[in-house]
Amino acid sequence: ELSQFLHFANSHLTPPRGAENYDRLYKVRSILSAVLKNSQEAYYPGKNLAVDEGMIAFKGRLEFRQYMPAKPTKYGIKVWMLADSSNGYVLNYDVYLGSDGKKRIHGLGYDAVASMVKPYMNKNHHVYFDNFFSSPILLEHFHMQQTYACSTVRCKRKGMPECAKKKLTQAGELVQAQKGDLLFTKWHDKRDVAFLSSNVSPEEASRTVKRTVKGQQVEIVKPRVSDKYTANMGGVDRADQLRSFYYAGRQTRKWYKYLFWFAFNLATVNSFILEAIDKKKKRPQDEFRLDLGKRLIGEFSSRKRRVPVQNADISPLSAHNVIKITENKRGKKECELCRENGIKTPKGGKKETSYRCQQCGIALCKNPCFRDYHLRCDTPQ
């Protein structure tokens, strides 16, 4: 029931479509902005950052819902994310709202990565992303702003060297090309893999790895850029994994509530990572979430607590005390007040109780007969 009344903005004040200040995320913008601001202020990342896309599952009707057949979550809301490669802490995110009609000079991938990394430009960070975003012009512009990058790349992208078109056939075969500090590497493992990097030198030592080729174990050369990319690209995937373990949320028809639960779980996981960094000792995430939930609830409880007899009209210092019946084996007797009032059990039997008054010796139900009997009789002791 609580989810029904979950709102984050006044719907009557929503800017009309076509207005200058119209925002498709108006219903949840305040939450997304607050979580993002606090996440960036609470933590400054290490050297390596990763940019990737995530999906918030949603199959309802929505103008910016995306379909991505290659993803585990095929239908939903796409979110660009920037995370620390070392721990999965999400530093920046932005909901993709579909084509806005604006002309993109260098393409969607360029704009997405540039917007994510903007707060961390000119600080010598190393950024990792996949071939959806990558292009030579992007890495060149990053390098001009003291930001290094490493990515896989599609060989048909504009500005690629001639050797990018070459088809490699043998395991371990390698071609490289360099333009200034930008290095192109194409390597054949089980298939061709192409990399663009500005943080790897062609002189950096490669290593040999074992592969099975036609049923035989052979050693092939693996370039340094492949190891770097594999080691540092998983920041966003790590964040998604941590969020998926103990996901808090409810099914609903309202799309903006899915974005709220995304922000809530993201803030929870970021807090979990911060605690692990601060205490230098990691505890299970379920234990952290239970502790967090208890602290958020505080002393609030929706349960109506029954008032103990001694805190009612009869004072703890009263001469009458309620105690358990121990005189017989059954430990029960018929309630005196229920007998007088003709109160029976649903089956018509005697209304029995396990309690009696220590002073009067009369069997009485603990509540309300004990109180009512002594208020009526007011027997002095």
SEKETOR-860376 format. One record per residue (C-alpha): residue number from 0; x, y, z. Coordinates in steps of 0.25 Angstrom, whole numbers, m for minus. Example, Ala and Ser with C-alpha at 12.3 -4.5 7.8 and 13.67 -1.06 7.14 Angstrom:
2
- 0, 49, m18, 31
- 1, 55, m4, 29
! end
This chain:
381
- 0, 0, 0, 0
- 1, 11, 10, 3
- 2, 16, 9, m12
- 3, 3, 14, m16
- 4, 5, 27, m10
- 5, 19, 29, m14
- 6, 21, 42, m21
- 7, 33, 51, m23
- 8, 27, 63, m30
- 9, 14, 71, m31
- 10, 8, 66, m43
- 11, m1, 79, m45
- 12, 12, 87, m47
- 13, 18, 78, m58
- 14, 23, 87, m69
- 15, 14, 85, m82
- 16, 20, 77, m94
- 17, 27, 87, m103
- 18, 30, 97, m92
- 19, 44, 102, m90
- 20, 46, 95, m77
- 21, 39, 82, m80
- 22, 46, 70, m74
- 23, 42, 56, m77
- 24, 47, 52, m64
- 25, 40, 63, m56
- 26, 33, 52, m47
- 27, 46, 47, m41
- 28, 57, 57, m45
- 29, 58, 62, m31
- 30, 62, 48, m26
- 31, 71, 45, m37
- 32, 79, 59, m35
- 33, 80, 57, m20
- 34, 85, 43, m21
- 35, 95, 47, m31
- 36, 100, 60, m24
- 37, 102, 52, m11
- 38, 109, 41, m18
- 39, 119, 50, m24
- 40, 122, 58, m12
- 41, 124, 46, m3
- 42, 135, 39, m11
- 43, 146, 43, m20
- 44, 150, 31, m30
- 45, 164, 25, m33
- 46, 171, 25, m46
- 47, 163, 16, m54
- 48, 148, 18, m58
- 49, 138, 10, m66
- 50, 127, 15, m75
- 51, 116, 6, m79
- 52, 101, 5, m81
- 53, 91, m2, m72
- 54, 76, m6, m73
- 55, 65, m4, m63
- 56, 55, m15, m66
- 57, 41, m9, m71
- 58, 31, m14, m81
- 59, 20, m4, m79
- 60, 17, 7, m89
- 61, 28, 18, m89
- 62, 33, 27, m100
- 63, 47, 25, m97
- 64, 47, 10, m94
- 65, 58, 3, m101
- 66, 59, m11, m107
- 67, 73, m17, m107
- 68, 73, m32, m112
- 69, 87, m35, m108
- 70, 85, m31, m93
- 71, 80, m40, m82
- 72, 69, m29, m79
- 73, 64, m27, m93
- 74, 53, m17, m90
- 75, 54, m5, m81
- 76, 60, 9, m78
- 77, 74, 11, m83
- 78, 84, 18, m73
- 79, 98, 22, m76
- 80, 107, 20, m64
- 81, 121, 23, m59
- 82, 127, 15, m48
- 83, 141, 13, m41
- 84, 147, 1, m47
- 85, 153, m4, m34
- 86, 140, m5, m26
- 87, 128, m2, m35
- 88, 124, 11, m28
- 89, 115, 19, m37
- 90, 120, 33, m39
- 91, 111, 38, m50
- 92, 99, 34, m58
- 93, 88, 39, m68
- 94, 75, 33, m73
- 95, 75, 32, m88
- 96, 62, 39, m93
- 97, 63, 34, m107
- 98, 66, 43, m119
- 99, 63, 58, m116
- 100, 64, 63, m131
- 101, 77, 70, m128
- 102, 89, 68, m138
- 103, 100, 60, m132
- 104, 114, 65, m138
- 105, 122, 52, m133
- 106, 110, 42, m130
- 107, 103, 37, m118
- 108, 114, 29, m113
- 109, 123, 41, m112
- 110, 113, 50, m105
- 111, 110, 39, m95
- 112, 124, 37, m91
- 113, 128, 52, m91
- 114, 116, 55, m82
- 115, 119, 44, m72
- 116, 134, 47, m71
- 117, 132, 62, m71
- 118, 133, 64, m56
- 119, 147, 57, m56
- 120, 153, 63, m68
- 121, 168, 69, m67
- 122, 171, 60, m55
- 123, 179, 49, m62
- 124, 169, 38, m61
- 125, 169, 26, m69
- 126, 155, 23, m75
- 127, 150, 10, m81
- 128, 138, 7, m90
- 129, 134, m3, m101
- 130, 133, m2, m116
- 131, 119, 5, m116
- 132, 125, 18, m111
- 133, 139, 17, m116
- 134, 145, 25, m128
- 135, 158, 31, m131
- 136, 153, 46, m130
- 137, 148, 43, m116
- 138, 161, 38, m110
- 139, 168, 49, m117
- 140, 159, 59, m110
- 141, 161, 52, m97
- 142, 176, 53, m98
- 143, 176, 68, m101
- 144, 169, 69, m88
- 145, 179, 61, m80
- 146, 169, 49, m79
- 147, 174, 35, m84
- 148, 166, 24, m90
- 149, 165, 10, m94
- 150, 154, 3, m102
- 151, 150, m8, m112
- 152, 147, m2, m125
- 153, 139, m5, m138
- 154, 149, m6, m150
- 155, 140, 2, m159
- 156, 139, 14, m151
- 157, 143, 27, m157
- 158, 158, 31, m156
- 159, 163, 16, m154
- 160, 177, 12, m160
- 161, 178, 3, m172
- 162, 182, m9, m165
- 163, 169, m9, m157
- 164, 163, m15, m170
- 165, 173, m27, m170
- 166, 167, m40, m166
- 167, 175, m48, m156
- 168, 175, m63, m157
- 169, 185, m69, m147
- 170, 184, m69, m132
- 171, 193, m59, m126
- 172, 195, m51, m139
- 173, 196, m36, m136
- 174, 196, m23, m144
- 175, 198, m9, m138
- 176, 198, 5, m143
- 177, 201, 18, m136
- 178, 197, 33, m138
- 179, 203, 42, m127
- 180, 200, 36, m114
- 181, 188, 28, m120
- 182, 191, 13, m122
- 183, 182, 4, m130
- 184, 184, m11, m127
- 185, 177, m23, m134
- 186, 179, m37, m129
- 187, 174, m51, m132
- 188, 170, m60, m121
- 189, 158, m68, m124
- 190, 154, m57, m133
- 191, 159, m43, m136
- 192, 159, m32, m125
- 193, 162, m18, m128
- 194, 167, m8, m117
- 195, 169, 7, m117
- 196, 177, 13, m106
- 197, 185, 25, m101
- 198, 190, 19, m88
- 199, 198, 8, m94
- 200, 211, 8, m101
- 201, 214, m1, m112
- 202, 227, m4, m105
- 203, 220, m10, m93
- 204, 223, m24, m91
- 205, 213, m35, m95
- 206, 211, m48, m89
- 207, 209, m62, m94
- 208, 196, m70, m91
- 209, 192, m84, m94
- 210, 181, m87, m104
- 211, 176, m100, m110
- 212, 177, m99, m125
- 213, 172, m111, m133
- 214, 173, m120, m121
- 215, 187, m116, m117
- 216, 192, m107, m106
- 217, 200, m95, m112
- 218, 206, m82, m106
- 219, 202, m69, m112
- 220, 205, m55, m110
- 221, 195, m46, m103
- 222, 197, m31, m104
- 223, 197, m23, m91
- 224, 185, m14, m95
- 225, 176, m26, m95
- 226, 180, m29, m80
- 227, 178, m14, m76
- 228, 164, m14, m83
- 229, 159, m27, m77
- 230, 164, m23, m63
- 231, 158, m9, m63
- 232, 145, m10, m71
- 233, 136, m17, m61
- 234, 133, m5, m52
- 235, 119, m3, m57
- 236, 116, m18, m57
- 237, 121, m19, m43
- 238, 111, m9, m39
- 239, 100, m16, m46
- 240, 104, m29, m39
- 241, 104, m23, m25
- 242, 90, m16, m28
- 243, 84, m29, m33
- 244, 87, m38, m20
- 245, 77, m32, m11
- 246, 69, m23, m20
- 247, 59, m14, m12
- 248, 46, m11, m20
- 249, 32, m14, m24
- 250, 25, m17, m37
- 251, 17, m5, m42
- 252, 11, 1, m54
- 253, 17, 14, m52
- 254, 31, 16, m59
- 255, 36, 27, m50
- 256, 36, 17, m38
- 257, 45, 8, m45
- 258, 55, 20, m46
- 259, 53, 23, m32
- 260, 56, 8, m28
- 261, 68, 9, m37
- 262, 73, 21, m30
- 263, 70, 15, m16
- 264, 78, 2, m19
- 265, 89, 10, m25
- 266, 90, 19, m12
- 267, 90, 6, m4
- 268, 101, m1, m11
- 269, 110, 12, m11
- 270, 108, 13, 4
- 271, 112, m2, 5
- 272, 125, 1, m3
- 273, 128, 13, 5
- 274, 126, 6, 18
- 275, 136, m5, 13
- 276, 146, 5, 9
- 277, 145, 13, 22
- 278, 146, 0, 31
- 279, 155, m7, 22
- 280, 147, m19, 25
- 281, 136, m24, 17
- 282, 123, m31, 23
- 283, 112, m38, 15
- 284, 103, m28, 8
- 285, 90, m35, 14
- 286, 95, m32, 28
- 287, 98, m17, 23
- 288, 84, m15, 17
- 289, 77, m21, 30
- 290, 85, m11, 38
- 291, 82, 0, 29
- 292, 68, m3, 29
- 293, 67, m3, 44
- 294, 74, 10, 45
- 295, 64, 16, 35
- 296, 52, 11, 43
- 297, 58, 16, 56
- 298, 48, 14, 67
- 299, 36, 15, 58
- 300, 26, 3, 59
- 301, 12, 1, 53
- 302, 8, m9, 63
- 303, m1, m5, 74
- 304, 5, m10, 87
- 305, m3, m15, 98
- 306, m2, m7, 111
- 307, 3, m16, 122
- 308, m7, m18, 134
- 309, 1, m11, 144
- 310, 2, 1, 135
- 311, m13, 3, 134
- 312, m22, 8, 144
- 313, m16, m2, 154
- 314, m3, 4, 159
- 315, 10, m5, 161
- 316, 9, m1, 175
- 317, m6, m7, 176
- 318, m9, m18, 186
- 319, m14, m26, 174
- 320, m4, m34, 166
- 321, m7, m44, 154
- 322, 0, m57, 155
- 323, 0, m70, 148
- 324, m9, m82, 153
- 325, m1, m93, 159
- 326, m10, m100, 168
- 327, m15, m110, 159
- 328, m9, m119, 148
- 329, m16, m112, 136
- 330, m12, m98, 141
- 331, m25, m93, 137
- 332, m38, m89, 144
- 333, m51, m83, 140
- 334, m51, m67, 140
- 335, m60, m62, 151
- 336, m64, m50, 144
- 337, m67, m57, 131
- 338, m75, m67, 139
- 339, m83, m56, 145
- 340, m86, m49, 132
- 341, m89, m62, 125
- 342, m78, m61, 115
- 343, m75, m74, 108
- 344, m65, m80, 98
- 345, m70, m81, 83
- 346, m73, m95, 86
- 347, m81, m92, 98
- 348, m71, m96, 108
- 349, m66, m89, 121
- 350, m57, m77, 119
- 351, m44, m82, 125
- 352, m31, m74, 129
- 353, m17, m77, 133
- 354, m17, m65, 143
- 355, m22, m61, 157
- 356, m21, m50, 167
- 357, m10, m53, 177
- 358, m17, m45, 188
- 359, m32, m49, 185
- 360, m29, m63, 180
- 361, m39, m61, 169
- 362, m37, m67, 155
- 363, m38, m55, 145
- 364, m34, m53, 130
- 365, m22, m44, 130
- 366, m28, m34, 121
- 367, m39, m28, 123
- 368, m45, m36, 134
- 369, m34, m34, 144
- 370, m35, m19, 143
- 371, m51, m18, 142
- 372, m53, m27, 154
- 373, m44, m19, 163
- 374, m50, m6, 159
- 375, m64, m11, 161
- 376, m61, m18, 175
- 377, m50, m8, 179
- 378, m47, m18, 190
- 379, m38, m12, 201
- 380, m26, m21, 206
! end
